[in-house]
Amino acid sequence: MTDHQRPGPVVTEENEFFWTAGADGRLRVAECGSCAALIHPPQPVCRYCRGHDIGVRTVSGHATLIGFTVNHRFALPGLPAPYVVAQVALEEDPRVRLTTNAVQCAPDELELGMRMEVVFEPVEDAWLPLFRPARDRPATDPLPLAEVDTRQLARRVRPMVTTEKFEDKVAITGIGMSEIGRRLMVPPVSLTVQACERAIADAGLTVDDIDGLATYPGPAAYGGFGEGGVTALESALGLEPTWYNGGGETFGPGGSLISAMLAVAGGLARHVLCFRTVWETSYGELVRRGRIAQDPPRQLDGWMKPFGAISAAHTLAQNAQRHFHRYGTTRETLGWIALNQRANAALNPTAVYRDPMTMDDYLGARPITTPFGLYDCDVPCDGAVAVIVSAVDAARDLAQPPVFVEAVGTQILERLEWDQSTLTHEPQVLGQSAHLWSRTALRPEDVDVAELYDGFTFNCLSWLEGLGFCGIGEAKDFLDGGKNIARDGVLPLNTHGGQLSHGRTHGMGLVHEAITQLRGAAGARQIPGARVAVASSGGLTPSGVILFRADG
């Protein structure tokens, strides 16, 4: 591969038929021999009829353009910005969507619903299926609908298995946060220890009282987006946990909390220390200095990365575009979320960004990947947050008033693959939201403060609609002017500044703020009389949402 050639995909025995189809100029997709459904990504079983007769079908190569974003921020070797990441739905089965690049046209020529046709580009031992506007250029068609209407997802929520709720057996008893900042140049385990020691002291416990540990995502090559995991913390503090848990396949960043609740409710532990540590900015600086090696990728795994869709932003930008198209949402709609978070951050001394921001500032910021600009994206930072989950019978004897868990929402109702999932919202929001309300008699109007995941402004909009604070497609009216989500509005939102201004503590910072508000300890940003709070984390990956209530 030369320096000017883009990296190719990882070709395996299972996907070779797809990546090498371009050798004869024909697009090929897995097909179920029993029901004729197209299956993508390829699987050994059909998700629709559960049949095992899976073969390969040659398709026409025509598709409908269902999304595109002009990437300005990210780049790959041989694929410099700007370039267009697109999603197309195959004409033979619109349930199958391919992430691709739109080529042989200017971005302003593209229009949702446009008919596209495949062209292939050879890269290493593969042929990338790219798409250009079809030569006949017919009139655009309506976008294909999602497999399940977003308004109908709640009907698929499984009923509670038992009237006895594990949530009633646990409480949040301690919280702690390390220093938060950009390029702190502090080892991640040091940040973890600082946050955990503060949480233990906050609860009035000792290190020896901790008999459980939980984290997300744990140790792996996450590029500064993870820490040493449970093993590193146990080694540092000399703990002897009776239970521990860590990993990426859980209910988003809040998954460590929910798994801890289950462990406490099941009697495996009484005080579980949950933590989340990031050190993205220091990691990036060390790479820049040559202290950490970061070799350019020679091959890219997955079905999206070979096309330069290397960030969650590329998926969410297209979902936002479809929300704009279907519901009349605008960039200003998203802007009110960014402005609200910045106004709240001005009252929080730990926030990374506290300077005032106007709508003109927001709209004029440099583009990242359309329609997202700089202020649609959360702030990479270094920091750690820790939360202690305790048995409810032990909670009232500790230093802080306990905060109780009313309900959690975790059920997966949407496709997990990013580009095959929900079309007009952040994937893994709608199902979890519907599940939450099935486990409590409380309703959205009972919530006093909402701490909703805002890795991007559109994440936050998706949670607002998914949780029922406004109807599906109604965020534009709800957010107009930002009054409804202000600290004195009907739903105070992300009162500490959110990840957009406080810093990307990846969901656990939202939990920390929810507990702080319910304790009445938020100082200048305190919401008077806050008794019920909701905090969400994740999305795109399986996510989770938790409803908390104050004591009494």
N, C-alpha and C positions, 0 to 999 in steps of 0.2 A: 504494500500500500504506500503510495507517495504521500507527501505532506498535504497534497491538494485533493486527495480522495477522501470522501466521508467514510467513517467506519461502517462496516457491514453488520448485519444481524448475526446472532448465534444460530447456526443451522444445525438441527438435530434430526435424528431419524424420524421423530414425530412431526416435525414441521417442514421437512425438506420439500414436500410436494408443493407447499405454498411459496417458499422463498425461491425455488428454482423454476417455477412455472414460466417465468418470463423468457426462458431460453427459447420457447417457441411462440412467445407473444400471447399466451392464453392465461387468464386468471383462473386459479383453481382453489376451491374451498371444500372443507369437509362437509359431508352430507350423510344424513341418517337414511339408511336403506328401508327402514320401516315406515316412516312418516314423511320422508322427502324434505325435512327441515334442513336448512344449512346451519352448520355448527361452527362458530368462531368465537374465541380461539378453539382449535380442535381439541376434542375430548374423546375418551374411549367409550362414552355413553351419551345418548341423546338426552338433553335436559328437558325436552318436551314430552316424549313418549317413553323415556327410559330404555329404549332399545339399544342393543349392542352391535347392530349391523352398521358400522360406520365405514363409509367409503369416501371417495373424492369425486367431486363434480366439476367439470369445466363450465364456467359461467360466461356471460356475454362481455363482461368488463364494463358495462354501463351501470351508473349509480347516480343517486341524488345527493347533491351537496347539502348536508344538514348542519354544517358548522365550519367556521374557519377563524383563525386568529393570526394577526401579523406579529410575529415575534421580533422584538427589538433588543431584548436583554441577553438572551442566552445564545450560545454558539457551540458548534462541534467542529473538530478538524474537518476541513473540506466543506463545511456548511456554515458559512459566516452569516450573521444577521445583516439585514432582515430577511426572513423567509416566512412562508405561509404554511402553518400546520392546519390541516383540514380533517374533517370527518365526513365520510360518505356512507350512504346506506345502499346496499346492493339492490338492483331492480328485482332480481329473482326472489329475494327475501329481505325486506327492509329491516327485519330484526337484526340482521348482520350488518355491523358497522366496521369500517376500516379506518384507522388513523393513517394519514398519508400526508403528502405535500401537494398543494395545488401549484401546477406549473404551466408554463407557456401562456401566461396571462398576467396582467397587472392586478394587484389586489382589489382595486376599485372596479374591476370588471366582474368580480365575483358577486353572486347573489344567492341567498338561501333558496333552496328548491331548484337550483340550476341542474340540468342534466350534465353528467360528467362521463368521461371515458378514460380507460386505463392506458398508460404508457409505462414502459419499463426502463429502469436505469440499472445497468450492471454495476455491482459493487462487490469486490472480492469474489466469493463463491456464490453470490446470491444476485437476484434481480429484484429491485425494490419496485412495487407497484405504485406509481404516482398517477395523479389524475389531472386532466386538463378539461376545460369546457368542451362538451361534445361539439363536433363540427357542424351538426345540423342546428345547434343552438335553439331548441324548442322553448316555448314559454315555460316559465318556472311553475312547478307544482307545489301544492301544500306539503309541508314537512310531514313525514310519517309520525304517527302518534306513538307514545310510549306503550310498551306491552300491557301495562296496567295503568289506568288513569290515576294520576296522583291523588285525586279526591276519593278514590276507592280503596286505597291501600289499607286504611284503618279496618276495613272489613276482614282483612286477612290476619289480623293480630290474633295470636293464640290466647285463649282464655287462661286465667291463672290456674295453675295446677292445684293449688291449695289456698285456702283463705288465710293460712298462717304465712306471714311475710317475713323473709329474712331481714328486710330493712328495719323491722321493729326491734331487732335484737342488737343493733349497733348504734354508735354515735361518733361524731367527730370531736376529738378532745384536744388536739394540738395542731398548730400550724407553724411553719417556719419558712423563711425565705432568705437566701444568701444575698450578698451584694449582687445587683443587677447592673450590667453595663456593657459597653462595646469594647472589645479587645482588652479584657481585664488581664490577660496573660497569666491566669491562675489555673493550675491543673484542675481538671473537672472533678476529680475525687475530693479535692479541697473544698470546692463549692458544695458538693453533696454533703460532706461532713458538716459544713457550716449550717446549711439549712436544716439538717436532721437534728443537730444538737439544739438549735433554736426551737424546733418543734417539740422535742422532748422536754425542754425547760418550760415551754409555754404550757404544756399539759400538767406540769408538776410531777413528772415521772423521772426515773433515772434510766440510764442506758440499760441496766440489768432488767428493767421492767419490760423491755421490748422483746417479745417472743415471736414476732413475725416480720417479714420484709417483703415488699412488693415494689416493682418498678416497671417502667415501659420506656423504650423498647429493650433496654439492657445492652450488653456489650456486643458490638458488631461494627463493621466498617461503615458507619453512617456519616462520616465526614463532619464531625463536630456536632452531630445531631443526637448523639447518645453519650453515655458515660460508661464507667466500668461495670455497671450492673450490681446485682445483689452481692456477687462474690467480692467485688472490690470494697463495698461498704462493710461487709461482715469482717473482712480481713483488717480493715482500718480500725474498726471499733471493737473488735474481739467479741462479737455477739454470738449467741448460741440459739438461733431461732428454731422453734418447733415446726415452722412452716415458712416457705418462701415461694415467690413466684416472679417470673419476669419473661418478657418476650414481646414481639411485635404483633402477634395474632391474638389480639384481645380487643376490648371495647374502646379502642382509641386510647389516647393518653390517660383518660379516666378509668381505663380498664384495671389498672393496679388498685384503685380504690374499690371497685366493684368486686374484684376477686378477693380483696382483703375482707370486705364485708361478709362474703360467703364463708371464708375461713373462720372468722370470728363467730358467725352465727352457727357454724357447724362444730364449734368447740375445739378447733385446732390451735387457736391462739386467743389472747385477750387484748393485746395491744400491738397492732401491726403498723409499722412505719413504712409509709408509701412515699416515693420520691421520684422526681423527674429533673434531670440535669441536661443542659445544653451548653455548648461552648463553641458555637459556630463561628463567631467573629475572631476569636483567638486562633482557632484551627485555620481559618482562611489566611490570617496574617502569617502563621507559621509556614503554610504552603508558599505564600508569596516570598518569604525570606529563604526558602529552600531548606527549612528545618524539617519539614515533612514532605516526603516524595509523593507526587501525584502524577502518575504516568497517564498520558492520553489513552483513552480507550481504543483498543484495536478492533473490538467487536462489541455490539450492544445487545443486551438481552431484552426480551419482551417484544411486544407488538407495537409499541409506541416510540421508544427511544431511537430506533433507526431513522425515524423521520424528524428527529430533533425535538420531539415532545418529551423533554427530559425533566419537566417541572409540573407539579400539580397545577400551576398557573395555566398551562396550555389546555388542560381539560376544563378547568373552571371558567376560563375566559369564553370557551365555546358554549358552555351551559348558560353563562350570563348573556351571551349574544342571543341565544334562543329565548331566554326569558324576556329580553328586550323586544324581540320580534313578536312573541306571542302575547305579551301583556302590556306593552308600551312603557316598560321600565326604561330609565335613562341613566346616563352617567351621573347626573345630578342626584338621582335616587341613591346611588352608591356613595356619592360624596357626602350626603348627610350623615352616613354612618362614620366615615372617616373624621368629619368635623366634630361629631359628638365625642368620639374617643379622645381626640386631641384636647377638647375643652375639659374633659374629666381628668386627663393626665396632668393638666396645669395645676390641679390641686393635690397631686401625688408626688411627693419628693423622690420616690424611687423610680419614677418613670424615665425612660431613656429620652423621649422627646416631649417637651412641655411648651415650646414656643407656640404662640397663637397661629392658627391656620384659617384661611378664608376659602370660599368656594373657588375664587379665581386661582388661588395657590394650588388647590386640588386639581382643577381642570387643566392648569398649565404645566403640571409636573411632567417629567420626561416619560415617554411611553415604555411599558415593560412588554406586554403582549396584549394587543387590543381586545377588549376595551379597557384593560387595566393599565393604569399609570402607577407611578411610584407610590402614591399614598393609598392605593388599593391593597398594598402588600404589607404584611407584618414586618416588624423590625428584628432582624437577626441580632442576637445578643448572647452574652454569657450569663448563666445564672442557674440556680437550683431552687426548687420548691419542695417542701415536705409536708405531709398531712398524716396524722395518726388516727386510725380507726380502732375504736375500743369497744369492748362488750358494754352493753347499755347498763348493766348492773354495777359496773365499775365507774361509769362516767361521772356520776354526781359527786363522787368523793375526790375529784381532781381539781386542779387549780382554776380552770375556766368553766363557764357555763356550757354544758354540752349542746351541740347542734345535732339534731336528729335527722335521719334519712327517711323521707316520706315515700319515695319511689324511685326506681331506676327504669330506664328504657334502653333495651339492648337488641330487640329482635331485628334480624336481617330480613327485609322484604324486597330488596332491590338487587340487581346484578352487582357482583363485586368488582368485575373488571371495569376500570374507569370509563373506557370509551363505549362500553355496552350497557351502561347503567342509565339512571334517570337523566332525562333530556334537559329539563328546565330548572333543576335545583342541584345543589351539591349532593352527589350520591351518598347514601348512608346517613341521611338526615330524616327523611319522611317516615321510614319504618320505625326507627328508634323513637321518634317523637310520638307516633301513634301508640307504641307500646307503653311509653311512660304513663299516659293518661288512663290506660287500662288497669293500672295498679294503684290508683288513688281516687278518692272522691273529690279531691281538689280539682279545680279547673284553671285555665289560663288566667282568668280574671282575678284569681286569688294570689297570683304571683306579685310580689312587691318589688323585686329587683331581678334582672336577668343578666347573667354573665355567659354570653354566647360566643362560641368559637369563631374567631375572626382572623384566621390565617390570611384571608383576603376579605374585602368588604362583602363579596358575594356569599361567602360562607355564612356570614352573620345574617344576611337577608334570607337565606334559605332556612336557617333555624327559626327566624321570626315567623315565617309562613308555615313551616312544618309543625311548629309547636302550637299554632293556632292563635298567636297574638294578633294576626290579621289573616284574612283569607288567602288561599292560593291565588297568586297573581295580583294581590292588592297592596303589595309593599310600597308601590309608588305613592298611593294616596296616604298610607299610614306614615311614611317617612317624610312626606312633603314638609319642608321647613325644619325638620328635625325636632319639633316640639314634643312629639309623643314619646321620644326615647331620651329626652333630657332628664337631668336629675329631678326636676320638678314636673316631669311629664307622667303620662299614664303608665309607662313601663321604663323606668330608669335602666339604661343599658350600658354594660361594661364600664362600671363606675370608676374603675382604677385606671382607665385609659386603654384597656384591651391590649391585644397583641399588636395592634396597629400603632400604638404610641407608647405603651408601657414596655413592651418587649415580648419577643416570642418565647414565652415560657411554656408553650405548647400545651395549653389546656389546664395545667395544674395551677397556673397563676389565676385563672378564672375561678377555680375552686377556692383558692386562698382568699380571693376577694369576696366571694359569696359568704364564706364563714365569717370574715371580718365584718361584713355588713350585718349579718344576723346577730353578732355579738354586740352591735352598736359601737364598734371601735374604729370606725373609718375616718374619724376626725372631720376635716372640712368637707369631705365628699360623702359623708354619712347620709343615707336616706332615712328620714325620720320614720320610726315605727315599722321598720322592715322586719317581717316575721316569716316570710316565705321567699325562697330564692331558688332559681333554676340555674344550673351550670352544665354546659355541654362541652364535649371535647371530641376532636377528630372529625370524621367525615372522609369520604373517598376510601379510606380503610374502614373496616367495621368500627363504628363509633359508639359512644354512649352518652346518655344524658341523665342527670341526677337532680331530683327535687329535694331540697333541704327545708327544714323548718326550725325555728328557734324554740327554746325550752319554754314551757308554760302556755 
